[in-house]
């Protein structure tokens, strides 16, 4: 959901200027860093909920979703306060361009305030998916996405492109406003589904204050390695942003656009991973361990084939895709070159991320932490440093750092999968 909102915003923001794209890119890196707090609860809740449903323990699932919702709201409030207070000082560290700073603040302040709503809306879609209802989250996301698509040009421009009707002319602030309105709608609908008569969970307001600390402990225990991994990844992205800004505002805009495109292209894999992780968890809960392994293997094979097609097509049209996000020819050229190189690695990423769903489903999330730390901190950041500070190579060479990171992360994921330590997590759960 967050990926789609960012993508739609970037398409329209690119029509304002490359400077506006650069401002949103800088803010987004900080936003995702603070947003990593969401995974402390979110990652573990997927495992606990899917295993609870797989074992038929709906009461435990009901308690888990109520506790998850309450703690997600609390974590979201903390994240909003932290980001709101630290936003301007952090932005000043990454840019001395006043227009980039102004655009980042205009877009970022309202997005930061609405982080609790964003965090909480994730909870319900996770709960519905884990219970086997994949349609409701899809419909909610689709409705919210369509609203965001409609509101963005109306809020951003004085005159809406292509149809010529008057708009509000709010610029980058309008893009952020459209997003938070769409997110809030998604939250309201999701909230109703949790309390409605057709809810699988049959939740009442009092359930949110009935804390089962054993469930909370298990969710947090599973979630902390995954959240730490995500936080370290996003912190690495923030550090890498410093290297990218050394190439100038246009390079920063190009990198931001490429990042959004890659997120879009990986959406099928993210969806496949979510679905496979849920199926793995349900099979673990039902003690069907061979089927759990089979599910992750199938996800790996399907992901590889899908992303092979995406990579072939994407390589051919990379510059044209980048051009959808900007009217600046130099940004299009720089972004197209980088995208073509990175996109080659996508089938390999799908292959190992499919295998990694066995870790999500069993609650063995340590491989995510180790592969992320080694891949980004020990490989990608040093390679970026060499490219930018010692060798002074052109911007396009930054793509090599991404390839190096992907190879190392994949090798480590395959290693942990083959080693089979996740089986100990299954045995630990059986003892509990």
Secondary structure, 3 states (H helix, E strand, C coil): CHHHHHHHHHHHHCCCCHHHHHHHHHHHHHHHHHHCCHHHHHHHHHHHHHHHHHCCCHHHHHHHHHHHHHHHHHHHHHHHHHHHHHHHHHHHHHCCCHHHHHHHHHHHHHHHHCHHHHHHHHHHHHHHHHCCCHHHHHHHHHHHHHHHHHHHHHHHCCECCCCCCECCCCCHHHHHHHHHHHHHHHHHHHHHHHHCCCCCCCCCHHHHHCCCHHHHHHHHHHHHHHHHHHHHHHHHHHHHHHHHHCCCHHHHHHHHHHHHHHHHHCHHHHHHHHHHHHHHHHHHHCCCHHHHHHHHHHHHHHHHHHHHHHHHHHHHHHHHHHHCCCCCHHHHHHHHHHHHHHHHHHHHHHHHHHHCHHHHHHCCCHHHHHHHHHHHHHHHHHHHHHHHHHCCCCHHHHHHHHHHHHHHHHHHHHHHHHHCCHHHHHHHHHHC
